[in-house]
Amino acid sequence: MSRMLVRSIYSRRSPMIQLGMDVGDVVEALLQHRFLGLPVVDENQVVVGFVSEQDCLKTLLVSGYHDEGSTKVEEVMHNEPLTVTLDTAIVDVAQMMLSNKPKIYPVVDENMKLLGILERSQVLVALRDRRHG
């Protein structure tokens, strides 16, 4: 099972959030793509953060209550996102998912450029298929 790698199951087409986006637009993107969170990238598609529905919910609640202006994604995102590479073993990702909160991991190259995303459901399917295969 340790031979199963991220490269065999990840989604190559990943929606992403650009630095500088307003949190309202981030919420729209999350809802449109039906993701609980997405990677935040700079102009070179380098992953610089991760933003979740929970991050946005908290921000919208506070800003709505205090009638504050727009908030940018870099003000609410996690600045040190957990990522995986194409050569990360699926069992290692499963272990990471058990001990860490993210259900979605950006898949990056050696320069942190976004290649795609890996969702918990994809890991579950791979482990199930391997077990029954």
Backbone as CSV, one residue per row, in Angstrom:
resi,resn,N_x,N_y,N_z,CA_x,CA_y,CA_z,C_x,C_y,C_z
1,MET,0.809,-1.190,0.000,0.000,0.000,0.000,0.856,1.259,0.000
2,SER,2.036,1.193,0.546,2.894,2.372,0.587,3.353,2.785,-0.813
3,ARG,3.117,1.954,-1.804,3.522,2.287,-3.168,2.498,3.177,-3.869
4,MET,1.292,3.269,-3.323,0.288,4.150,-3.906,0.687,5.588,-3.610
5,LEU,0.754,6.381,-4.667,1.215,7.755,-4.524,0.124,8.753,-4.893
6,VAL,0.266,9.953,-4.386,-0.669,11.037,-4.681,-0.857,11.202,-6.186
7,ARG,0.205,11.042,-6.950,0.139,11.266,-8.400,-0.929,10.423,-9.095
8,SER,-1.306,9.315,-8.475,-2.268,8.426,-9.129,-3.730,8.775,-8.821
9,ILE,-3.966,9.682,-7.869,-5.366,9.937,-7.502,-5.758,11.411,-7.384
10,TYR,-4.826,12.334,-7.440,-5.177,13.740,-7.179,-5.944,14.357,-8.348
11,SER,-6.644,15.456,-8.064,-7.367,16.207,-9.094,-6.431,17.251,-9.683
12,ARG,-6.187,17.143,-10.962,-5.244,18.048,-11.614,-5.815,19.444,-11.842
13,ARG,-7.108,19.528,-11.976,-7.747,20.836,-12.158,-8.263,21.307,-10.814
14,SER,-7.593,22.294,-10.293,-7.959,22.774,-8.974,-8.425,24.217,-9.033
15,PRO,-9.606,24.472,-8.492,-9.946,25.876,-8.302,-8.971,26.450,-7.277
16,MET,-8.737,27.723,-7.335,-7.800,28.346,-6.412,-8.269,29.755,-6.113
17,ILE,-7.716,30.302,-5.061,-8.015,31.660,-4.647,-6.762,32.493,-4.877
18,GLN,-6.927,33.649,-5.500,-5.794,34.541,-5.759,-5.587,35.477,-4.570
19,LEU,-4.328,35.751,-4.257,-4.022,36.764,-3.253,-4.745,38.053,-3.619
20,GLY,-5.221,38.763,-2.638,-5.891,40.034,-2.880,-7.388,39.936,-3.053
21,MET,-7.916,38.705,-3.169,-9.364,38.555,-3.331,-10.091,38.975,-2.069
22,ASP,-11.245,39.592,-2.250,-12.119,39.956,-1.152,-12.743,38.678,-0.579
23,VAL,-12.933,38.628,0.719,-13.489,37.433,1.356,-14.867,37.097,0.791
24,GLY,-15.647,38.079,0.421,-16.944,37.810,-0.206,-16.793,37.026,-1.490
25,ASP,-15.779,37.366,-2.286,-15.514,36.630,-3.522,-14.977,35.230,-3.234
26,VAL,-14.213,35.103,-2.154,-13.714,33.787,-1.740,-14.897,32.884,-1.397
27,VAL,-15.864,33.417,-0.662,-17.049,32.644,-0.300,-17.779,32.190,-1.567
28,GLU,-17.927,33.095,-2.521,-18.587,32.734,-3.781,-17.859,31.586,-4.469
29,ALA,-16.526,31.644,-4.495,-15.735,30.583,-5.133,-15.897,29.255,-4.394
30,LEU,-15.861,29.289,-3.076,-16.035,28.063,-2.292,-17.403,27.443,-2.555
31,LEU,-18.432,28.282,-2.575,-19.780,27.774,-2.810,-19.949,27.258,-4.236
32,GLN,-19.407,27.992,-5.188,-19.522,27.592,-6.595,-18.860,26.248,-6.844
33,HIS,-17.681,26.057,-6.281,-16.917,24.830,-6.526,-17.221,23.719,-5.515
34,ARG,-17.998,24.057,-4.491,-18.408,23.088,-3.474,-17.234,22.469,-2.727
35,PHE,-16.301,23.338,-2.314,-15.162,22.911,-1.518,-15.233,23.548,-0.138
36,LEU,-14.721,22.850,0.854,-14.674,23.384,2.214,-13.526,24.371,2.386
37,GLY,-12.573,24.333,1.483,-11.428,25.224,1.518,-10.655,25.099,0.229
38,LEU,-9.839,26.101,-0.051,-9.045,26.101,-1.282,-7.679,26.728,-1.041
39,PRO,-6.700,26.332,-1.868,-5.385,26.944,-1.770,-5.420,28.397,-2.252
40,VAL,-4.588,29.206,-1.630,-4.412,30.598,-2.043,-3.062,30.684,-2.746
41,VAL,-3.062,31.271,-3.945,-1.844,31.336,-4.743,-1.492,32.775,-5.085
42,ASP,-0.192,32.982,-5.376,0.248,34.293,-5.845,0.158,34.336,-7.365
43,GLU,0.695,35.379,-7.964,0.588,35.556,-9.415,1.330,34.486,-10.214
44,ASN,2.226,33.736,-9.564,2.970,32.658,-10.231,2.401,31.279,-9.937
45,GLN,1.200,31.237,-9.365,0.531,29.984,-8.990,1.259,29.242,-7.867
46,VAL,2.059,29.962,-7.073,2.741,29.383,-5.921,1.789,29.434,-4.729
47,VAL,1.655,28.304,-4.046,0.761,28.230,-2.894,1.370,29.023,-1.733
48,VAL,0.609,30.015,-1.279,1.067,30.873,-0.182,0.151,30.777,1.033
49,GLY,-0.962,30.046,0.883,-1.889,29.923,1.996,-3.020,28.970,1.669
50,PHE,-3.931,28.868,2.622,-5.126,28.048,2.457,-6.236,28.752,3.212
51,VAL,-7.418,28.810,2.603,-8.563,29.468,3.235,-9.743,28.509,3.256
52,SER,-10.436,28.473,4.387,-11.556,27.551,4.546,-12.867,28.302,4.722
53,GLU,-13.965,27.550,4.607,-15.277,28.122,4.891,-15.311,28.693,6.299
54,GLN,-14.703,27.988,7.233,-14.699,28.424,8.629,-13.987,29.764,8.778
55,ASP,-12.862,29.944,8.081,-12.154,31.226,8.122,-13.058,32.352,7.639
56,CYS,-13.774,32.081,6.558,-14.653,33.087,5.963,-15.863,33.361,6.850
57,LEU,-16.427,32.313,7.423,-17.593,32.457,8.291,-17.273,33.384,9.467
58,LYS,-16.166,33.132,10.085,-15.734,33.946,11.228,-15.555,35.402,10.806
59,THR,-14.908,35.609,9.684,-14.645,36.963,9.198,-15.936,37.694,8.846
60,LEU,-16.837,37.018,8.153,-18.086,37.657,7.765,-18.951,37.974,8.986
61,LEU,-18.928,37.097,9.957,-19.696,37.329,11.174,-19.181,38.564,11.915
62,VAL,-17.880,38.644,12.096,-17.279,39.768,12.812,-17.427,41.059,12.020
63,SER,-17.133,41.022,10.724,-17.213,42.247,9.929,-18.650,42.722,9.777
64,GLY,-19.608,41.796,9.726,-21.015,42.179,9.646,-21.492,42.815,10.936
65,TYR,-21.024,42.284,12.044,-21.415,42.797,13.352,-20.846,44.196,13.586
66,HIS,-19.607,44.387,13.186,-18.937,45.666,13.394,-19.062,46.598,12.202
67,ASP,-19.769,46.141,11.156,-19.971,46.935,9.939,-18.639,47.436,9.380
68,GLU,-17.671,46.514,9.310,-16.354,46.852,8.779,-16.358,46.730,7.262
69,GLY,-15.347,47.282,6.638,-15.229,47.219,5.187,-14.806,45.844,4.721
70,SER,-14.403,45.759,3.475,-14.028,44.472,2.903,-12.720,43.962,3.511
71,THR,-12.634,42.645,3.587,-11.462,41.973,4.120,-10.839,41.161,2.993
72,LYS,-9.532,41.191,2.887,-8.816,40.438,1.866,-8.436,39.056,2.382
73,VAL,-8.319,38.119,1.462,-8.055,36.727,1.824,-6.778,36.582,2.644
74,GLU,-5.755,37.381,2.356,-4.499,37.227,3.099,-4.638,37.586,4.577
75,GLU,-5.719,38.278,4.932,-5.968,38.629,6.333,-6.573,37.466,7.112
76,VAL,-7.127,36.478,6.423,-7.817,35.383,7.111,-7.247,34.000,6.802
77,MET,-6.456,33.877,5.763,-5.951,32.558,5.348,-4.914,32.023,6.324
78,HIS,-4.702,30.720,6.263,-3.607,30.082,6.990,-2.344,30.295,6.163
79,ASN,-1.324,30.867,6.774,-0.105,31.223,6.039,0.862,30.071,5.834
80,GLU,0.669,28.986,6.554,1.546,27.821,6.416,0.700,26.596,6.101
81,PRO,0.217,26.527,4.850,-0.678,25.422,4.505,0.046,24.083,4.479
82,LEU,-0.680,23.046,4.858,-0.148,21.694,4.736,-0.319,21.275,3.287
83,THR,0.750,20.805,2.685,0.732,20.412,1.281,1.307,19.009,1.132
84,VAL,1.071,18.421,-0.044,1.665,17.141,-0.392,2.272,17.268,-1.787
85,THR,3.134,16.332,-2.124,3.738,16.301,-3.457,3.218,15.088,-4.218
86,LEU,3.546,15.021,-5.482,3.125,13.892,-6.308,3.645,12.563,-5.782
87,ASP,4.799,12.584,-5.131,5.427,11.354,-4.659,5.134,11.027,-3.198
88,THR,4.198,11.749,-2.580,3.792,11.422,-1.217,2.937,10.155,-1.252
89,ALA,3.227,9.239,-0.366,2.461,7.987,-0.290,1.068,8.256,0.264
90,ILE,0.076,7.568,-0.287,-1.309,7.719,0.148,-1.457,7.398,1.636
91,VAL,-0.763,6.380,2.116,-0.861,6.048,3.543,-0.325,7.184,4.403
92,ASP,0.686,7.873,3.932,1.216,9.024,4.676,0.199,10.164,4.703
93,VAL,-0.481,10.373,3.583,-1.519,11.411,3.538,-2.647,11.037,4.498
94,ALA,-3.037,9.764,4.518,-4.095,9.317,5.421,-3.701,9.581,6.876
95,GLN,-2.449,9.324,7.213,-1.959,9.595,8.568,-2.004,11.098,8.868
96,MET,-1.621,11.915,7.890,-1.679,13.373,8.057,-3.119,13.817,8.293
97,MET,-4.048,13.234,7.567,-5.459,13.608,7.694,-6.027,13.215,9.047
98,LEU,-5.491,12.163,9.638,-5.947,11.758,10.967,-5.442,12.701,12.052
99,SER,-4.250,13.243,11.868,-3.667,14.070,12.916,-3.801,15.572,12.671
100,ASN,-4.232,15.966,11.492,-4.396,17.381,11.171,-5.812,17.648,10.687
101,LYS,-6.189,18.900,10.711,-7.562,19.279,10.402,-7.927,19.263,8.922
102,PRO,-7.047,19.653,8.015,-7.487,19.786,6.618,-8.040,18.501,6.016
103,LYS,-9.080,18.695,5.221,-9.685,17.598,4.475,-9.277,17.676,3.011
104,ILE,-8.613,18.772,2.680,-8.140,19.027,1.325,-6.683,19.482,1.419
105,TYR,-5.838,18.868,0.600,-4.422,19.240,0.589,-4.032,19.728,-0.807
106,PRO,-3.409,20.896,-0.896,-2.854,21.299,-2.190,-1.716,20.349,-2.567
107,VAL,-1.670,19.979,-3.831,-0.576,19.158,-4.356,0.366,20.127,-5.059
108,VAL,1.624,20.134,-4.635,2.586,21.117,-5.138,3.847,20.438,-5.678
109,ASP,4.573,21.203,-6.499,5.884,20.722,-6.944,6.951,21.213,-5.965
110,GLU,8.211,21.006,-6.301,9.300,21.365,-5.392,9.413,22.869,-5.141
111,ASN,8.795,23.683,-5.996,8.816,25.139,-5.828,7.512,25.671,-5.222
112,MET,6.677,24.764,-4.725,5.377,25.103,-4.128,4.354,25.601,-5.147
113,LYS,4.603,25.319,-6.422,3.633,25.688,-7.452,2.482,24.687,-7.407
114,LEU,1.257,25.200,-7.476,0.071,24.362,-7.380,-0.082,23.467,-8.605
115,LEU,-0.216,22.168,-8.356,-0.439,21.188,-9.421,-1.876,20.678,-9.405
116,GLY,-2.508,20.722,-8.246,-3.867,20.221,-8.090,-4.214,20.133,-6.622
117,ILE,-5.254,19.366,-6.326,-5.649,19.167,-4.932,-5.957,17.695,-4.684
118,LEU,-5.885,17.334,-3.422,-6.211,15.975,-3.000,-7.226,16.083,-1.871
119,GLU,-8.378,15.444,-2.065,-9.435,15.468,-1.067,-9.454,14.178,-0.265
120,ARG,-9.978,14.271,0.938,-10.065,13.103,1.806,-10.845,11.973,1.146
121,SER,-11.897,12.312,0.415,-12.690,11.269,-0.239,-11.862,10.489,-1.255
122,GLN,-10.926,11.148,-1.925,-10.061,10.454,-2.883,-9.145,9.466,-2.169
123,VAL,-8.665,9.851,-0.992,-7.820,8.959,-0.200,-8.634,7.766,0.288
124,LEU,-9.854,8.025,0.741,-10.727,6.932,1.181,-10.979,5.929,0.068
125,VAL,-11.302,6.413,-1.098,-11.565,5.537,-2.243,-10.324,4.711,-2.581
126,ALA,-9.164,5.355,-2.599,-7.923,4.642,-2.934,-7.627,3.544,-1.912
127,LEU,-7.808,3.855,-0.623,-7.550,2.855,0.416,-8.566,1.719,0.346
128,ARG,-9.817,2.059,0.099,-10.853,1.037,-0.042,-10.571,0.132,-1.232
129,ASP,-10.271,0.739,-2.385,-10.013,-0.050,-3.580,-8.795,-0.933,-3.413
130,ARG,-7.786,-0.426,-2.762,-6.565,-1.207,-2.533,-6.855,-2.410,-1.638
131,ARG,-7.694,-2.173,-0.648,-8.052,-3.235,0.303,-8.855,-4.338,-0.377
132,HIS,-9.726,-3.947,-1.293,-10.586,-4.918,-1.981,-10.013,-5.355,-3.318
133,GLY,-8.872,-4.778,-3.692,-8.301,-5.083,-4.997,-7.410,-6.225,-4.919
